[in-house]
Amino acid sequence: MPHVVITGASQGIGAALAEAFAREPEARLALLARSRDRLEAVAARCRTLGAETAVHPCDVTDDAAVAAVARALLEAWGPPDVLINNAGLFLPGDALGTGPDDFRAQLAVNLTSAFVVTHAFLPAMLERGEGHVFFLGSVASLKGYPRGVAYCAAKHGVLGLARALRADTMHRGLRVTTLLPGATFTPSWEGVDLPEERFMPPEDVARAAVEIYRLSERTVVEEILLRPREGDL
């Protein structure tokens, strides 16, 4: 009966993760994102698949809001078995064209929120001595891209955060995995003049996460790189 918390669960990879974990026997899902309407639509599909699903509209850049949701979930369901830091934001721009506010905004959503959310649940997970924390990195965690200065900086930071958490918790029962997907067909790519077949489907990224979670507690996939068959865009 996995208890799964997913941020950025209202669309794209987050929604695919929710539906993939909803297929696990007796799953209980807590879905976080800013849009209640989109969350409710995802939750309805997850309930159809058999999962008990709770919707928690939350801006993950608001520390107090994250703390309140974490308190409510810990009280209701206890520590999560799976915590997925998926919330993300991409605003294109090079080093000259990206202002400090846009840079900070992308760090806040992609990186700082992952720390804040993890920090809120981590004590209870460590006290129980088990659990699996996922981070959504990117190919941009590993290399720089033109017009991606803030996003690349943030995603490099996500990978560093995950690696440090892994080092801190490997002897305390936690597994930590960073998913590093390349171009995935999500709303971030709307308006791009490329065929859908050139992208990975978000369901493939979600399937990878579920299969990694299903491994025995004696094994952890620390990082997994997924790319479109024809390579990066």
Secondary structure as UniProt FT lines:
FT   STRAND          3..7
FT   TURN            9..10
FT   HELIX           12..22
FT   TURN            25..26
FT   STRAND          28..33
FT   HELIX           36..48
FT   TURN            49..50
FT   STRAND          52..57
FT   TURN            60..61
FT   HELIX           63..77
FT   STRAND          82..85
FT   TURN            95..97
FT   HELIX           100..107
FT   HELIX           108..112
FT   HELIX           113..128
FT   STRAND          131..136
FT   HELIX           139..141
FT   TURN            146..147
FT   HELIX           149..169
FT   TURN            170..173
FT   STRAND          174..181
FT   HELIX           187..189
FT   TURN            190..191
FT   HELIX           196..198
FT   HELIX           202..214
FT   TURN            217..218
FT   STRAND          223..226
FT   TURN            229..230
//
